Amino acid sequence: MTLTRTGAKVAALGAAAALVLAACGGGDDGGGGQSQAPTGTKGGTLNVLMIADFEHLDPQRSYVSSALNFGVRLLTRTLTAYKSVEGPAGSEILPDLAEDLGTGSNDNKTWTFKLRQGLKYEDGSPITCEDIKYGVERSFSDQITAGPQYAKQYLAGNASTYKGPYVDPAGLDSIKCDGDKSITFELNRSLGDFNYTVSMPTFSPVPKAKDTNIKYDDRPFSSGPYKIESYVRDKSLVLVRNENWDPKTDPIRKAYPDKIVATFGLDAIVIDQRIQQDSGEDQTAIQLDTQIQGENLDAFLNDATLKPRIVSGLDGFTRYLAINTTKVKDVNVRKAIQLAINKETYRAARGGDQAGDYATSMITTALKSHKAFKDRDTDNPQGDPAKAAALLGGAAAKSIALKIDFANSGSGPKAAAAFKEALERVPAFAVTLNPINPDVYYDTVGKTATQNELTLAGWGPDWPSGSSVIPPLFDGKQIVPEGNQNFAQLNDPDVQAALEAANKETDLTKQAKLWGDLDEMITVDKAAYVPLIWGKTNAISGSKVKGIYLHAFYGELDMAALSVA
């Protein structure tokens, strides 16, 4: 997954070992034995200060880290979910709607999950197996865009032609319910880590009677500890307790605050200042879709009085500049872009060395599938415009127009300006900037027909495997007209053949190597993107917010663990 506006996602260190254990399939941990003991205080109001509204709260459309953290931890439950604990263990999954981590059979092409009993929606009605099945089915509709494509990619049977329940109410034949005792998925390939896949909100329940199609974004029906009291798009969202949520059925969510109020449309610097000053309601405030801004980093991090309220850590996201291969068709032009980009000025725009380490690949060093290779023909983070110009034919090269898509908030404008300056050191490049409102950024650049030559993005793995990095970003079969995540729009026969080989490999160690090799092919040979930084996150909270830590999957403050004093 996971797209990001802020680059806030902690590296899942040590998660590879957990993945291998979980991939063996089976096992019933009882549902509660591994959850963190409650340490917070019940009551009060948690305030969430944000730059922009969530692009989507509809679980089948959510694919940005802040929306996942907010929605999956507070409103929506999934078959499995990440632990609510500090440190690397947070990248491990627990049963959620399921009471076990699933049993793989038929060479891991069949997965069955036992379902918990006593699960209820906000109105007290039962959560059923059919609701989970229906939730997955609606993700196949052309109207329910922007979410992850794993269900379409992995499910067998009629999944390859199915158009969703609004067109075909007969549904998917690859998902079967045994009453409300269990749910079974038939896959088109062997997947030892499918129990991680079902932690994605695509596999959340939606009762058919409550489905309002695209309007479900405005009022998803809660299966989690909170429900929506009021929602004014681009202004505010208020959550109150779901009195029908039973904590005995939920080993993950703590649900300490009585109310959670999100305020949208705030300037990132203003958010920093308000939480720094720690006055009134801001004493119980956090920042979610942003972090401490670059110009404030040194001052905040060196202020002893602020230190207890700041959490910092490595970030599992790779920040990158995607090169639209349908518009920049010449591979030498793409390689010249790679050479020209100045990673130093980009990182400076985000706060310098506290913002991250220079990246050379899409797969981060935290994953077993990471491969160390040289991403461009220079070791200088400032780039080499002379080599870029020579690759294009020097001063005789004709003007090449490039437009950069970027989110018009936080460090986005400064980063885009740094790209323009770096690229225009090469005489052939003429660069214009295309600022986009952050609350519709990924929806906008996800429209393949109108996406421009260069797109600034961030990506973190949906689970600790290259299978959740390379395929969603570079598989030509996953390119869709809307909700596209292959921002390079790469559909290359060499890449497709290598993807097919990697997907068929059932030995996870061998598969990891194949993902690393693919990363190198896409970066070096195809020049489909420019890796920029492997990020770090620095987040500040109010003095009365307790339970602050960077969650190992979301890379933000864990919304499931926060309380207010």
N, C-alpha and C positions, 0 to 999 in steps of 0.2 A: 500494500500500500501506500503505501500511504502517502498521499499528497500533503503538502504543507505550505502554509503562508509564512510561517516563522522559522522553519527549520528546527522545530523543537521536538526532538525525539532521542532519547538516550540509547546508546548502543547496547544491544542485548548480549553483554559479555557473559560467557558461560552458558548461553542458551542453546548452543549447538549440542551440547551433551544432553540437555534436557529434551531436546527434540528427538534425538536418537532413541532415548528411553520411551518417550511417548509414542514414537512411530512403531513400536512393537505391537501396539494395539491392545485393547482389552483392559481389564482392571476396573474395580469399583472402589474408589477411595472413601466411600461413605458420604461424600459431598461436603463435609464440614471439618474434617480433621486437619486439613492443611491451611485453613484460613487464619488470617492474622487476628490475634486477640484484640477486642475492642479497647482502644486507649483514649478515644476522644470524648467530648462532652456533648450531650444531646441538647438541642435547642438553638435558638437564635437564627439570624439571617446571614447567609454568605453572599457577598456582593462580587460579581464577576464583571470586570471592566474590559471592554473589547473594542478593537478598531472597527470591526464590521460584523454584521449579522452572519449567522451560519449560512453557507450556500444551501445546505439541505439538512433537515432533521428527519426526513423520511428515511428509515433505516436502509431500505434497498437503494437509496441514492446517495448515502453518506460515504465519503471517501477522503475527507480532509481531516487531519489529525485532531484538531480542536473539536470538530463535530463528533468524531468517534469517541473521544474522551468524555465529552458532555453527554452525548446521546446514549452510548452503550453503558456508561457507568451510572446514569441517573434515570433514563426513561425506558430503555429497551434492553431486554435480555436476549442472550444467544445460547446456542447449545453448549458451547464451552466459552470461557472468558479468561482473561489474564488475571493472575493473582493481584490482590491489593496489598502489596508489601514493598518495602524499600529494597533497592539493590538489584542484582542480576536475577534473583528469584522472581521478580515481577514479570520476567519474560516467559515464565512457565504458565501453562493453562490449568484451570480447574474445571470440573463439570459445573454448568450453570443451569440451564433448563433441563439438561441431561443430568442423570445421577451418576454417570460414569464417563470416562474419556473415550468411549467408543470401542468397538471390537471390529478389527479388520479381518476379513476372510476372503476366500477366492483370490489369493495372491494380492490382497489389499485392494481389490476392485469392488468389494462389497463392504460397506461400513454400517454398523447398527449401533444406535445409541438408545439406552434405556432412558425413559422420561420420568422426571420427578412427578410426584403426585401432589395435589393441593395447590397447584399454580393458578393464580388468578390475575385478571386484568383490573384496571382501576375501577370498573363498575361491579366487581365481584364475580363476573362470569369466568368460567374456566378457560385456561389456555390449553388448546388441544393440539394434537399432532397435525391435524388438518390445517390449522392456522399456520404452523411452521411451514408446511408444504406449500400453502397458498402464498406465504411471504416470499419464498424462493421463486415461485412461478411468476409473480408479478414483476420480478426483476428482469424477466425475459421480454417484457413489453417495450416497444420502441418509445413509449411515452415516459417510461421510468428510466431516465438516463443518468449518467454520471457515476454510478456505483461500480464496484469491482466486477470483473467478467468471469470469475472462477466457476460459478455454477454453469454458465454457458460452455465453458471450456472443458470442464471435468465430467459432467453428467452424461450418462449413456442414453440409449433408447431414442426417443423423439426429440431430445434436447437440441439437436443440430438444426431442426426445422421449426421448433415450437416458437410461437409469437406472443405468448402470454395469455392470461385468463380473460382479458377483455375481448380477445379475438377467438380463443379456443378454450372454453371452460372445461373441456375434458381433462386438461392438466398434463403434467409430466408423468410418464410411465416409469421413470427411473427413481421416483421417491414413493415409498410404500409405508403405510401406517398399520401397525398392529393395534387397532383401537387407539388408546392413549398410553399404551405400555411402552412402545418403542417406535423409532423411525429408522428406516433403512434407505441408504443411498446406493444405487448401482452406478459405478463409474466406468468410463471408457478407457481407463488406464490404471496401472498399479500406483497407488499413492499412499506411502507410509506415513505421511504427515497430514492426512485429510482432517484429523481432529483439530488441527490448527486452522484449517480453512474455515471450518464451521464456527470459529470465533468471530468471523466477519459478520456485520449486521445484515448482509444479504440473507442470512439464515435466521433472522428474527421472525417471530410470529406476527401476522397481521390478520385480524378477523375480517372475513370477507364483507360482513355487514357494515363494517366501519371504514372500509376502503373508499376513499374519495378521489382515487386516481392521483393526478399531479397535485391536487389540493391537500393530499395527506401530509405534505411538507408542513402545512400550517397547523396541523393538529394531529400528530401521531398519537395513537391510542396506547396508553402506558401499560407495560408489563413489568416495569421497574419500580423503585422505591418512591419516585416522584411522578406527579402528573402536571400538566400545563394548566395554570390558573388563568393566565392572560398572555397574549403574544401580539405585539404590534411590530410588524416587520420593520427592520432597520432602526428600531428605537429600543425596545425592551422585551424581555421574556421573563415571566415569573413562574417558578415551580413551587408547588406545595406538596405535602406528603400524600402519597397514595395509601390510603388507610387499608386497602386490601392486599398490599404487599406483605408477605409473611417472611420476616428475617430468618425464620427457621429453615426456609427453603433456599436461602441464598448465602453461600459461604464467602461471597466476594464483597458485596456492597455494605458500607457501614451506615449510611443515611443518617448522619449526625444532625445537620442543620434542619430546622423546621421549614425554612423557606430559602430558596436560591433565586437571586435577582440578577439577571444579566442585562447590562446596559451597552448598547451598540453605538457606533458612530463617533467614538472618541479618538482624539489625536494620540499617537503613541507616546509623544513627549509628555502630554498632559497626564496620561495614565502613570508614567514614571513619577511625575511630580506629586500627583495626588497620593500615591501609595507611599512615597518617600516622606511626605509631610505627616501622614498618619493621623488624620483628623476626622472625628465623627464617624460616619459610616465607612469611611475608607480604612478604618482600623480593622474592619472585617472584610477587606477586599483582596482579590487576586487579579493578576493579568492572565489571560488565556491564549488569545490568538496573537500575542505579541510577547516581547521580552524586553529587558533593559536595553535601551537604545545605545548605539555605539558612542555617541557623544557623552553619555552619562556613565559608561561602564567603569572607567578608571576611578572616578570620584565615588561611585557607589561601592565598588569592591574594596576600596581603601578606607571606607568610613566604618570605624569599629562599632558605631551605634546601629548601623544598618546590617552588619554582617549576620546577626542571628535570623534576619528576615529574608536572606538571599540564599537560594540554592543554585548551584552551578554543577555542570557535568558535561561529559561528552555527549554528542548528539548522533544518533544512528542515521540521520539523513545525509544524503549527498545532495548538495546544491549544484545544479548544473544548468548549462545553456543548451537547450535543444536546437538542432539545426534541421529545419524542415526540408527533408530530402526531395520533396515533390516540387519545391521552389528553388532550392539550391542544389541543382542536379549534378553539377561538376564536382567530383570528389576532391579535385585540387583546390577549388574554391573553399570547400568545407575544411580542408586541411590548413589553408591559409587563415581561416577564421580561428581555428585552434591555436595556430602559432601567434596570431596577433593579440589575443585576449591577454590582458594584464590581470592576473589573479591577485596580485598585491593590492592594487587599487580597489578591486572588488571587496577583498577581505577588510580593507581599511574602512570602507563604507559601512560595513557591518560591525565595526568595533575593534579591528586589528586581530592580534593573535588570540584574544579572548573569544573571538567569534568562531574559531575553528582552525583545522590544519589543512594545508593545501591537498586537494584530492587529485588522484591520477586515474581513478576508475569509478564506475558506478557502484560496484559492490564494495562495501566498507571493509576495513581491516578486521572488524569484529566478527565477520562471518567466515565460516570454514571455506566457502567458495571464493573468497577473495584471492585474486592473483596479482602479484606485484609486476607491473610492467610500466614502460615509459609511454605516457599518453600523447606526447608530441615531441617533435625534434628539437627540444630545448629543455634544459634543467632550470632555466631562469623563470621564476614566477611572474616576472614582468613581461614575459613573452619576447618574441623576436620579429618585429615588423619588417626588418630587412629581408629575412628569409621568407616571410609571407609574401612580400612584394615580388621577390625573385620567382617564387612558385607561380605567381600570376603573370609573369612576363615583364616585371619591373615597371618603369614609368610609362611604357607603351600600353599597358593594360587599360582596357576601357572601364568606365565607371560601372560598379556593381552595386545596385541598390539593396540595402538591407533594412528591414524594419524590425524593431525589438519590442515584443510584448512583455509587459511587466506590471505587477500590482502597484497601484499608485498609493502606497502607504508605507509607513516605517522606513526601512532602508532601501526600499524598491527604487525610488527616483534617483538616489545617489548611486546605487549599483548600476542602473541603466546608463546614467551619465558617464560612469567609469568605462562601461563597455563602448559607448560611442567614441569617447576620447581615444581608447586603445585601438579600436578598429580603424579609425580615421588617420592613424599614423601610417596606414597603408594607402597610397594614393588612389588605388582602384576602388576603395570602399566609400560609399556614401550612405550614411546611417541616419535614420529617423527613429524617433521614440514613440511608442504607442502605450500610454498609460491606461490602465483598466481598473475600474472600481474593484476593491478587494473582495467584496461580497458576491461578485459574479465572475471572478477571475477565471477559475478553472472551467466554469460553464462556457465562458467566452472562448478561451483558447482551445477548448475541447471540441469546437466546431471545425471540422477539418477543412471545409471549403473557404473559411475566412481567416484561419490561423496564418500568421505572418512568417517571415523567414527565420526569425530567432525568437525563442520563448524561454523566459527565466522560470525555472521550476525547482522543486525539491522532492526527493523521494526517499522513503524509508521502507524497509522490508515489512510485509504483512506478518511474516513469521520468520525466524532466523534461518533462511535458506535462499540461495540464489534463484530458486523457482518462483519466489515472490518479488523478484527484482527484474530479471531479464525478460521473461515472457510478457508481463503486463506492459513493459515499456517499449519493447522492440519486436513483438510478434505481429507480423503484417496481418494475420488472420483476426487480430483483436482490434484493428482499426475500425471505428464506427463513425457515422456522420456527426453525432452529438455524444458528448460524454466520453470522447476519446482521451486516452492517456498515453498513447504512442505519439508524443509530440514531435518526434523526428519523422513521423509518418513513414517509417522504414518498412519496406516490404521487399526484401532482398532475397533472391533464391539461395545464396550461400548461407545466409543467416537462418532462413526457414529450414533448410536441411539440417543444420546443426541443432536448431531448436527441437526438431523432431527426434533426433538422436538422444538429446539430453532428456527429453520428456519420457522416452521409452526406457531409460536406464533406471533399474530398480535398486541398484547398489548406491546408497546415498553418498558414500565417499567418492565413488567414481563420478556420480552425477555432479557433485560439488566442483570437481576439476573441470567438467564440461562447461559449467556455468562461468567459471573464471576464464576459460579459453574463449567463450562467446563474448564476454565482456571486452577482452582484448581485440577480437575481430571487429566488433562494432565500433570501438573507440579508435583504433589505429587504422585498420584497413578501410572501414566504411566512413570514418570521421562523422558519425551521426550526432555527436554532442561534444560539449566541452565540460569535463569535470572541473568544478571550481573549488569547493571546500567540503571536508567532512566536518560538520558543525559542532559547536558547543552551545549550550543553553545557559542563560543567566536570568533567573526569574525572581522577582521580589513580591512579598505579600505584606498585608497589614499586620500589626503587632498582635492582634487578637485572633489570628488564623493559626490553627494548630494542625499538626499532621502533615507538614509541608515536606515533600520530597519529590524528586523527579522520577516519574514512573518509567520503568525500563522498556516498556513498549511505546507509550504515548509520548514520553520525553517532556511532558508537562506535569504540573502538579496533579497528582492523582485525584480526580474529582470524587472518587468513591471513598476516600479516606479523610477528607478535610472536615474540620469542625471549627467552631468559633467559641471563644471564651466569653 
